[in-house]
Amino acid sequence: MIIRGARALVTGGSEGIGRGIAEALLAKGAKVAVMARDEGKLAAAAKEMGALAVAGDVAREVDADGAVARTVEAFGGLDILVNNAGIGYFAPLVELDQAQFERVFAVNVTGAMLMGRAAARVFVAQERGTIVNISSTSGLAGGKGSSAYSSSKFALRGMTECWRAELRPHNIRVMLVNPSEVQTPFFGKVGMEQKQSEKKLRPSEIADAIVGALEIDDRGFIPEFSVFATNPF
């Protein structure tokens, strides 16, 4: 697709990978709306980038439907949805808290579904569009303490395959991206310390990979790909 002039909505777009993707799309000439729950942080980030701020929680149906509707109204349509919003919670099985476990699924799985559903309704009507779901290498292999996060990403991967089967007849591309460790605020939010390194991935590497995948002519697409640091150690 030609990104210049395309209309995109990026969830979790006020920081981290989401902001990196939004900035990369803007640099290519796209019109970009960014969605996040923290209205203050979102407004500041959107102003700095030159994006449209759309506040809301992807796990709330009214917010998800409203974000897509507002983007379509502001830009005159929608061409790309990037389902990036996600949260983490890490604990051993014997210590798992049900409320926190369910909140991870509410955002990472149900939230992606609500956003995808709203965007797909637009895309099916116009017979074109692209959905990019941001998963994780944790959705390819589980690990200690990752019951909530990894299983939510495994679920997102399965859901992406279902959408792909349903939407390809409508010329809609559905992609899944699995980043390995990226230097973002994610770790601090889940109470984990992340060692910064010049060798570890930055949001810009993920964004560059997505831009490259989007720019393939619409007759083809990359269903799924992972992005690893060459040598993070």
N, C-alpha and C positions, 0 to 999 in steps of 0.2 A: 504494500500500500504506500501511497504518498502521504507522509506524515504532515507536511506543510498544509495547514488549513483544516486538518482533522480535528475532531472534537472529542476530548478525552475526560474521563472522570477517574481520579485516583483516590482510593480509600486509604486511610492512614497516611495521608499525604503531607502532614505538617512536620515530619522529621524522619530520619533514618532512610530506609530503602524507598519508602513511598515518596519522600521529598526528592530523593535522587532521581527517581523515575519521572516525577513531575518536571523537574528542572531540565532533564534531557529532552523530554517531549516539547517543552517550551522553546528550547534552543533550536529544535528542528522546525519551529514555526507552527506548532499545534496550539489550539485553544484548550486550556486545561483548567478543570475544576478540581479542587482538593477537598476531601472530606475528613473530618476528625471530630472527636468528642470535646476536646478542650478548646473552647471558642477563642480564648485569648491567644493561645499559642498558634491556633489555626489562622486567625486574622493577621497576626504578625508575619507568619511564614508566607501566606498568600500575598501579602503586600510586597514583601521582599522579592518574591519570584515573579510577580505580575500575573498571578493566577486568581481564579474565582474561588472564594471561600464558601464552603457548604457545610455548616456544622450539623453534626448528628451522630447517632450511635448505629452502626450497621446492624446490630442485633435487634433493633426496634423496627418493626415493619413500616410504621408510619415515617420514620426517618429515612429508611432505605428507599421507599417509593418516592418520598419527597426530594431526596437528593438527585435522583435520576430526572424527575420532572423539572426541577429547578435548572439543572444543567441543560436539558433539552430546550427549555424556555429561553435561557440566556444565550445559548450558542446556536439555536435554530436546529438542533439535532444532536445526535450522539453517534460516534464511530468506534470508540474504544472504552472499555471498562477495565481498569486494573484493580483486581480484588487483592489489596495488599494488607488491609487492616488485620491485625492479629495480636494476641496476647499469649503469655506463657505462665505456667505454674508448674513447679517441679518439687516432687516429694516422693519418698518411697511408698510403695503400695500400702503398707500397714499404717501409714500416717496420712493418707489422702483425705482431703476435706471435700465433701460432696459439693458444697456450694461453689467452691473455687474450681473444681473439676467441671461442673456444669457451665460455669461462666466461660471457661476456655472454649467449650463446644459452642456456646451461644454466639461468641464472636467469630471464631475461626471456621466454623462449619455453617451454622444457621445464618450468621451474618453474610457470609459469602453467598449462600443460597438466595437470601432476600435481595441482595444487590444484583446477583446474576439473573434472577427472575425478572426484576424490573427492567434491566437493560435488555434482556432477551426479548421481551415484549416489543421493545422499540426496534431491535435488530430484525426480528422475524417480519415485522410489518414492512420494513424497508428492504428486506432480502439481502442484508449485508451487515457486517460488524465484526468486532474482535473482542473476545474476553481473555484476559491474562490473569490467571490465578497464581498468586505467590505462595508457594508451599515452603518446603525446607528439605534438606537432606535427612532431617529427622523423620520425614514422611517416607523414607526409603528403608530406614533401619532404626529400630528402637534402641533405647539405652537406659541405663539405671536412672531412676527418678523421673523418667520422662513419660509416664503413663498418660497423663493428660495431654501434653503438648504433641507428642509423637502420634498418638492415636487420632488426635484431631487432624493432623496433617495427612495421615493415611486416609482418613475419611474424605478430606478435600481432594485427594488424588483420585479416589474412586468416583466421587461426584463429578469431577472434571471429565472423566471418561464417559459418564452417562450424558453429560451435556454435549460432548463432542459427537456422540452417536446421534443425538436428537437434532442438533443444529446444523450439521454439515449440509443437509439438503437445502438449507436456507442461505447458503453461502456465508455462514458464520464460522469464523475460526476460533477455536478454544484451545488455549495453550496453558501449560503448567510449567512453572519455573521453580527449581529446587536450589536455592542458595545454600552453600555451606556457611561457616561462621563469617559474619559481617560485622564490622566495627560500627555499632549503633547504640542508642540508649536502651535497647531491649534488655540487655543483661542487668543493668542497674535497676530496672523496673521490677525484675523478678528476684532481686536480692542477691545477684551473683556478680562477682568481680570479673571484668574482662581485661586481660592484658593487652594493651595497645601495641601495635607493631606495624612497621612499614611494609611488612610482608603479607599481612592479613588483608582480606578483601574489604573494600569500601563500598558504599552504596552506588558509587559511580560505575563500578564494574558490572553490577547487576543491571543497572540502567542501560549501559552500553549494549549489553547482550540482548536486552529486550528490544531496544531500538532496532538492532540488526535483524531480529526475528520479525518485527513488525514490517520492516521495509521489503521483505520478500513479496513479490507480486501476489495479489490476492488469490490467484489460482492455486497457490500452494501455501503450506505453513509447517512450522515445526511443532508437533504435538506436545513434546515435553523435552526439557533439557535441564541439566544441573550446571552450576557454576562453582568451581573449586579454586582456592588459592593455589598457585603453582608450588610454593614451598613456604608454608606459614611458620615453620619451626626454626 
